[in-house]
Each structure stands twice: as structure tokens, then as C-alpha cells.
Amino acid sequence: MDEDDVQRFEAGMEFLAAAQRGAASKLARLSESGADANFVHPITGNAALHDIARSGSRRLFKAFLRADDIDFLKTDRDGRLASSICSAFNNDAVMARFLRLKERRQAEASGLDYAELAKT
């Protein structure tokens, strides 16, 4: 692992920690600075999107959306999309619907079958 890999890993872990702690202002700052919003924790298999969907925090979600190149089709370790996690763990139907819309659009733009992806 070279110095660049170490820096990317540390930045990714900092991004995840901000999402998990509910530090919306730090998450927004990291998002705007180009941090990898799709970084996956090496043990839990979650990206920040999954943790935010689980929390249902709109404030965190709004900060997260400032990031570039968000992969809304990234699944957690159990193969679930963020919209499924959101629906299962909090009562924010609006956030879950917004996530489904983003997932569907990203799937269509990539030539993927959203219905097939959303089965889990």
C-alpha cells in the first residue's frame, strides 16, 4: 500500500465516521472537498449511503448529496440497496422514495434492470 492508498483509506474512513456520528457539517465539507462518497468500510461492508439510509437523517442525507459521483446502486454486505435499508430501518417514506428514484435513474442510465436490482 503506497502513500496515496493510505491517504484514500484514511479519507474514506473519516467520511464514514462523519456519517456514522451524524456530523452533517463535517460530512458536507468532506463531500465538497472530493472525498470518496462510495468508500466501503472493510469490515462492515457499508458505505456512508447505507448508514445514512439506516439513520433516516435528512440533514445528513442533504450533506451527503453534495458529493460527486454517488453510486446509488451500491449494495451493502447483504445485497440491499439504500432504499431498502431506509424502508426497513426508519419511517421516512419520502427519503426511501427519493432513493428509489435515484437508483432507478442510475440503473436506466447504466442499462441495468432496476426491478432485478431492487429484488433484495
QUINOR-V767345 format. One record per helix or strand of 2 or more residues. SS is the DSSP state (@ for helix, = for strand). FROM is the first residue (numbers start at 1). TO is the last residue. Records with the same first field share a line. If there is no record, write none. Layout:
SS->FROM-TO  FROM-TO
//
This chain:
@->3-21  24-32  48-55  58-64  82-89  93-109  114-117
//
